[in-house]
Amino acid sequence: MTVLHHIPFSRSFRILWLLQEMGIDCDLKYYSITDGSLRAEDFRAVSPAGRVPALEIDGITIYESPAIVEYLCETRPEKGLGRFAGDAERVAFLEWLGFAETQASILASLNMQHLFMGDPTPASPQVLKLEAARLAATLKAMNRKLEGRDWLLPSGFSAVDCMMGFNLFSAPYYVRLDRFENVVAYRDRIMARAGYQAARAMDGEQQFYAKDFYPVPGEEG
């Protein structure tokens, strides 16, 4: 049995989507950021840092998205979603895995400050402005890289595209995407994929965002 430890609309969606692209059935075990389930002792035995995703598969348990992606690609090479040693796109594959985590860490910071901090420790407007600018810079870089191509790697769709399954659906809460036309077109192609649609149907309702957009305080106009 394959089990994905999961929070809807979180980083674990990336693994849920990759599993669907690979045709791997899984059971979902749901958690919440706010109910204490991530701090429970039994979950810490699965994921020592108390974070999703964690994946139980092939008799082992793996945590951290890039490690899970690498394992799934290496153990299922026939799916064609990895780029391995000796492949001309191997370095780019690894770079995009890292890029996705860099971008996701900025989103995690914005989520924490906008959604979970408040009195007596409200988030700093200066920090929020800086983090939004850092996120926009990553989107600008993606926009350049996507010029003239459909997917992150020139050869076509791969597992690194799944690593963007969280990022590009959380980023618009903090940065307007309309100035990044290649990113918007890329996001549309993601949404058209059958594997993405199947994963989204399984995902569950997001419980983070109460508004459509979170501007930097003082810049709401």
C-alpha positions as CSV (number, residue, x, y, z in Angstrom):
1,M,0.0,0.0,0.0
2,T,1.2,3.5,-0.9
3,V,0.3,6.2,1.6
4,L,0.9,9.9,1.2
5,H,0.8,12.1,4.3
6,H,-0.8,15.2,3.0
7,I,-2.2,18.7,3.7
8,P,-4.5,20.0,0.9
9,F,-3.0,22.8,-1.2
10,S,0.4,22.4,0.3
11,R,3.8,21.2,-0.9
12,S,2.6,17.6,-0.6
13,F,0.3,18.3,-3.6
14,R,3.5,18.0,-5.7
15,I,3.9,14.4,-4.8
16,L,0.2,13.6,-5.2
17,W,0.4,15.0,-8.7
18,L,3.6,13.1,-9.6
19,L,2.0,9.9,-8.3
20,Q,-1.0,10.5,-10.6
21,E,1.3,11.2,-13.6
22,M,3.0,7.9,-12.9
23,G,-0.3,6.0,-12.5
24,I,0.5,5.0,-8.9
25,D,-2.6,4.6,-6.7
26,C,-2.2,6.0,-3.1
27,D,-4.2,6.4,0.1
28,L,-4.1,9.9,1.6
29,K,-3.7,10.6,5.2
30,Y,-4.8,14.1,5.9
31,Y,-3.3,16.6,8.4
32,S,-3.8,20.2,9.3
33,I,-1.3,22.9,10.2
34,T,-3.5,24.3,13.0
35,D,-4.9,21.2,14.8
36,G,-1.6,19.9,16.2
37,S,-1.6,16.8,14.1
38,L,1.8,17.6,12.7
39,R,3.3,17.7,16.2
40,A,1.9,14.3,17.2
41,E,4.5,11.7,18.2
42,D,3.3,9.1,15.6
43,F,3.7,11.6,12.8
44,R,7.1,12.7,14.0
45,A,8.1,9.1,13.7
46,V,7.2,9.3,10.0
47,S,8.6,12.9,9.3
48,P,11.0,14.0,12.0
49,A,10.6,17.7,11.3
50,G,6.8,17.3,11.4
51,R,6.2,18.4,7.8
52,V,4.4,17.0,4.8
53,P,4.9,15.3,2.4
54,A,6.0,12.0,3.6
55,L,5.4,8.9,1.4
56,E,5.2,5.3,2.4
57,I,6.0,3.2,-0.6
58,D,7.9,0.0,-1.5
59,G,8.2,-0.9,2.2
60,I,10.0,2.4,3.1
61,T,9.0,5.9,4.2
62,I,10.6,9.0,2.5
63,Y,10.2,12.6,3.5
64,E,11.2,15.8,1.8
65,S,9.8,16.5,-1.7
66,P,13.1,16.5,-3.7
67,A,14.1,13.2,-2.2
68,I,10.7,11.7,-2.9
69,V,10.8,12.9,-6.5
70,E,14.3,11.5,-7.1
71,Y,13.3,8.2,-5.6
72,L,10.1,7.8,-7.7
73,C,11.9,8.8,-10.9
74,E,14.9,6.5,-10.2
75,T,12.7,3.5,-9.3
76,R,10.3,4.0,-12.2
77,P,12.5,5.1,-15.0
78,E,10.1,3.7,-17.6
79,K,7.7,6.6,-16.8
80,G,10.2,9.0,-18.4
81,L,9.8,11.7,-15.8
82,G,13.4,11.8,-14.5
83,R,16.7,12.8,-16.0
84,F,19.6,10.7,-14.8
85,A,23.4,10.7,-14.7
86,G,24.7,11.1,-18.2
87,D,21.6,12.8,-19.5
88,A,22.2,16.2,-21.1
89,E,19.4,17.6,-19.0
90,R,20.5,16.1,-15.7
91,V,22.0,19.3,-14.3
92,A,19.0,21.4,-15.3
93,F,16.7,18.8,-13.7
94,L,18.6,19.1,-10.4
95,E,18.6,22.9,-10.7
96,W,14.9,23.1,-11.1
97,L,14.4,20.8,-8.1
98,G,16.4,23.2,-6.0
99,F,14.7,26.3,-7.6
100,A,11.3,24.9,-6.7
101,E,12.3,24.6,-3.1
102,T,13.8,28.1,-3.0
103,Q,10.6,29.5,-4.3
104,A,8.5,27.4,-2.0
105,S,10.5,28.6,1.0
106,I,9.6,32.2,0.2
107,L,6.0,31.2,-0.1
108,A,6.2,29.4,3.2
109,S,7.5,32.6,4.8
110,L,4.7,34.7,3.3
111,N,2.1,32.2,4.4
112,M,3.5,32.2,7.9
113,Q,3.5,36.0,8.2
114,H,0.3,36.8,6.4
115,L,-1.8,33.9,7.7
116,F,-0.5,32.7,11.0
117,M,1.2,35.7,12.7
118,G,-0.8,38.4,14.5
119,D,-1.0,40.1,17.9
120,P,1.2,40.3,19.8
121,T,3.8,39.6,17.1
122,P,2.4,41.0,13.8
123,A,4.4,40.5,10.7
124,S,6.7,43.4,9.6
125,P,5.5,45.3,6.5
126,Q,9.1,45.7,5.5
127,V,9.8,42.0,5.6
128,L,6.5,41.2,3.7
129,K,7.5,43.7,1.0
130,L,11.0,42.1,0.7
131,E,9.6,38.6,0.6
132,A,7.0,39.5,-2.1
133,A,9.8,41.1,-4.1
134,R,11.9,37.9,-3.8
135,L,9.0,35.9,-5.0
136,A,8.5,38.2,-7.9
137,A,12.2,37.8,-8.8
138,T,11.8,34.0,-9.0
139,L,8.8,34.4,-11.2
140,K,10.7,36.8,-13.5
141,A,13.5,34.3,-13.8
142,M,11.0,31.5,-14.7
143,N,9.3,33.7,-17.2
144,R,12.7,34.2,-19.0
145,K,13.4,30.5,-18.9
146,L,10.0,29.5,-20.3
147,E,10.4,31.7,-23.4
148,G,9.8,29.5,-26.4
149,R,9.2,26.3,-24.5
150,D,6.2,24.5,-23.0
151,W,7.9,22.9,-20.0
152,L,10.8,23.6,-17.7
153,L,13.1,21.3,-19.6
154,P,13.5,21.7,-23.4
155,S,12.8,18.0,-24.0
156,G,9.3,18.1,-22.4
157,F,7.3,17.5,-19.3
158,S,9.1,16.0,-16.4
159,A,8.9,15.6,-12.6
160,V,10.4,19.0,-12.1
161,D,7.2,20.5,-13.5
162,C,5.3,18.7,-10.7
163,M,7.5,20.4,-8.2
164,M,5.8,23.7,-9.3
165,G,2.4,22.2,-8.5
166,F,2.3,24.0,-5.2
167,N,4.2,27.1,-6.0
168,L,2.3,28.5,-9.0
169,F,-1.0,28.1,-7.3
170,S,0.0,29.8,-4.1
171,A,2.1,32.6,-5.6
172,P,-0.9,34.6,-7.0
173,Y,-2.0,35.3,-3.5
174,Y,1.0,37.5,-3.1
175,V,2.2,38.5,-6.5
176,R,0.1,39.4,-9.6
177,L,1.0,36.9,-12.3
178,D,-0.4,38.9,-15.3
179,R,3.0,40.5,-15.9
180,F,4.6,37.1,-16.4
181,E,2.9,35.9,-19.5
182,N,5.1,32.8,-20.1
183,V,4.4,31.7,-16.5
184,V,0.7,32.2,-16.9
185,A,0.7,30.1,-20.1
186,Y,2.8,27.4,-18.4
187,R,0.3,27.3,-15.5
188,D,-2.5,26.9,-18.0
189,R,-0.7,23.9,-19.5
190,I,-0.3,22.4,-16.1
191,M,-4.0,22.8,-15.4
192,A,-4.9,21.0,-18.6
193,R,-3.0,17.9,-17.8
194,A,-5.1,14.8,-16.8
195,G,-2.7,13.9,-14.1
196,Y,-2.9,17.4,-12.5
197,Q,-6.7,17.3,-12.7
198,A,-6.9,13.9,-11.1
199,A,-4.6,15.0,-8.3
200,R,-6.6,18.2,-7.7
201,A,-9.8,16.2,-7.5
202,M,-8.2,14.1,-4.7
203,D,-6.5,17.0,-3.0
204,G,-9.1,18.4,-0.6
205,E,-10.2,22.0,0.2
206,Q,-7.5,24.5,1.0
207,Q,-7.9,26.0,4.4
208,F,-5.2,28.7,4.3
209,Y,-6.4,31.6,2.3
210,A,-9.5,33.7,3.2
211,K,-8.8,36.4,0.6
212,D,-8.0,36.3,-3.1
213,F,-4.9,38.5,-2.7
214,Y,-2.7,39.6,0.2
215,P,-1.0,42.9,-0.5
216,V,1.8,44.4,1.6
217,P,0.2,46.3,4.5
218,G,0.0,50.0,3.4
219,E,-0.1,49.1,-0.3
220,E,-3.7,47.9,-0.5
221,G,-4.8,50.5,-3.0
